[in-house]
Amino acid sequence: MDSQKQIISFVFYINILENYITQCYIEYMKQLMTRHFSKWAGKQKISISELANALDEIGSGQFEADLGGHILKKRIRFQGKGKSKSGRTIICYKKGDRAIFIYGFAKNEKSNLSPKEFKAFKELSKVLLKMTIKQINTAVKNGDFIEVKT
């Protein structure tokens, strides 16, 4: 009987530890946007809370397409419009590590990425994922990246 109590206690502590580790990943995952994306989002009047909401949805597996190479396509709502008539964002995403909005476009401007654009974003994603935390923090300090915080 004692060994059963010890096993139950051990499993309980493992669950607590897993929850703590998951929370640490959520808290320390970098959520950013490029300066270019930030300008586009500002023109479209997309709020930081809308961007943060989109990243939360991605974290729970809700996005339109996984384009490969850590590139996701996610619908985003423009102020006063629904998601279907608004915009699309391209995000460099590595779960538990970083999410970086790199490009956005209005649905009425274009339907999808060209093969050339897709190739360029795939290469950009490789570069972004190789950046160290120190390099990312320097880019934030220099204004090349903007943090997505609510």
C-alpha positions as CSV (number, residue, x, y, z in Angstrom):
1,M,0.0,0.0,0.0
2,D,2.8,2.4,0.8
3,S,4.3,1.9,-2.7
4,Q,1.0,2.8,-4.3
5,K,0.8,6.0,-2.3
6,Q,4.4,6.8,-3.3
7,I,3.5,6.2,-7.0
8,I,0.4,8.4,-6.8
9,S,2.4,11.1,-5.1
10,F,5.2,10.9,-7.7
11,V,2.7,11.2,-10.5
12,F,1.1,14.2,-8.8
13,Y,4.4,16.0,-8.6
14,I,5.3,15.1,-12.2
15,N,2.0,16.7,-13.3
16,I,2.8,19.8,-11.3
17,L,6.3,20.0,-12.9
18,E,4.9,19.5,-16.4
19,N,2.4,22.4,-15.9
20,Y,5.3,24.6,-14.5
21,I,7.5,23.8,-17.5
22,T,4.6,24.5,-20.0
23,Q,3.9,27.8,-18.2
24,C,7.6,28.8,-18.5
25,Y,7.5,28.1,-22.3
26,I,4.4,30.3,-22.7
27,E,6.0,33.1,-20.6
28,Y,9.3,33.1,-22.4
29,M,8.2,32.4,-26.0
30,K,9.1,35.5,-28.0
31,Q,6.1,37.0,-29.7
32,L,7.2,39.6,-32.2
33,M,6.5,41.3,-35.4
34,T,8.9,42.8,-38.0
35,R,9.0,46.6,-38.4
36,H,7.6,46.1,-41.9
37,F,4.7,44.1,-40.6
38,S,4.1,46.6,-37.8
39,K,3.7,49.4,-40.3
40,W,1.2,47.3,-42.4
41,A,-0.8,46.4,-39.2
42,G,-0.9,50.0,-38.2
43,K,-2.3,51.1,-41.6
44,Q,-4.9,48.3,-41.3
45,K,-5.7,49.4,-37.7
46,I,-5.0,45.9,-36.3
47,S,-4.7,46.1,-32.5
48,I,-2.0,44.5,-30.5
49,S,-4.7,42.5,-28.7
50,E,-5.9,41.1,-32.0
51,L,-2.4,40.0,-32.9
52,A,-2.0,38.5,-29.4
53,N,-5.3,36.7,-29.8
54,A,-4.1,35.3,-33.2
55,L,-1.0,33.9,-31.5
56,D,-3.1,32.4,-28.7
57,E,-5.2,30.7,-31.4
58,I,-2.1,29.4,-33.2
59,G,-0.8,28.0,-29.9
60,S,-3.9,26.0,-29.6
61,G,-3.7,24.7,-33.2
62,Q,-6.1,27.1,-34.9
63,F,-4.6,28.5,-38.1
64,E,-5.5,28.3,-41.8
65,A,-2.4,26.6,-43.2
66,D,1.0,25.2,-42.2
67,L,3.0,26.1,-45.3
68,G,6.1,24.2,-44.2
69,G,9.4,25.5,-43.0
70,H,7.9,26.9,-39.8
71,I,5.7,29.2,-41.8
72,L,2.0,29.5,-40.9
73,K,-0.8,31.4,-42.6
74,K,-3.4,32.9,-40.2
75,R,-6.5,35.0,-40.8
76,I,-6.6,38.3,-38.9
77,R,-9.6,40.5,-38.3
78,F,-9.5,44.1,-39.4
79,Q,-11.3,46.7,-37.3
80,G,-15.1,46.5,-38.0
81,K,-14.9,43.4,-40.2
82,G,-15.0,39.7,-39.8
83,K,-12.0,37.4,-40.4
84,S,-13.2,36.1,-43.8
85,K,-13.2,39.6,-45.3
86,S,-10.1,40.9,-43.6
87,G,-6.5,39.9,-43.9
88,R,-4.0,37.1,-43.9
89,T,-0.8,37.0,-42.0
90,I,2.4,35.0,-42.5
91,I,4.1,34.0,-39.3
92,C,7.4,32.3,-38.6
93,Y,6.5,30.0,-35.8
94,K,8.4,27.5,-33.6
95,K,6.3,26.2,-30.7
96,G,7.6,27.2,-27.3
97,D,10.4,29.3,-28.9
98,R,9.2,32.2,-31.1
99,A,6.4,33.5,-33.2
100,I,7.2,36.4,-35.6
101,F,4.6,38.1,-37.8
102,I,6.6,38.7,-41.0
103,Y,4.0,39.7,-43.6
104,G,0.4,40.6,-44.0
105,F,-2.0,41.2,-46.9
106,A,-5.7,42.1,-47.3
107,K,-7.9,39.3,-48.7
108,N,-9.2,41.7,-51.4
109,E,-5.6,42.6,-52.5
110,K,-4.4,39.1,-53.2
111,S,-5.6,35.6,-52.7
112,N,-2.3,33.9,-51.8
113,L,1.4,34.0,-51.8
114,S,3.3,33.7,-55.1
115,P,5.9,30.9,-55.3
116,K,8.6,33.5,-55.3
117,E,7.2,35.1,-52.1
118,F,6.9,31.7,-50.5
119,K,10.5,30.8,-51.2
120,A,11.7,34.2,-49.8
121,F,9.6,33.7,-46.6
122,K,11.0,30.2,-46.2
123,E,14.6,31.6,-46.4
124,L,13.7,34.4,-44.0
125,S,12.2,31.9,-41.6
126,K,15.5,30.0,-41.5
127,V,17.4,33.1,-40.6
128,L,14.9,34.1,-37.9
129,L,15.0,30.7,-36.3
130,K,18.8,30.8,-36.1
131,M,18.8,34.1,-34.2
132,T,20.0,33.9,-30.6
133,I,18.0,35.5,-27.8
134,K,20.7,38.1,-27.6
135,Q,20.4,38.9,-31.3
136,I,16.6,39.1,-31.0
137,N,16.8,41.4,-28.0
138,T,19.2,43.6,-29.9
139,A,16.8,43.7,-32.8
140,V,13.9,44.7,-30.5
141,K,16.1,47.4,-29.0
142,N,17.0,48.7,-32.5
143,G,13.3,48.7,-33.5
144,D,13.7,45.9,-36.1
145,F,11.3,43.8,-34.1
146,I,8.4,44.9,-32.0
147,E,7.1,42.8,-29.2
148,V,3.5,41.7,-29.3
149,K,2.3,42.4,-25.7
150,T,-1.1,43.1,-24.4
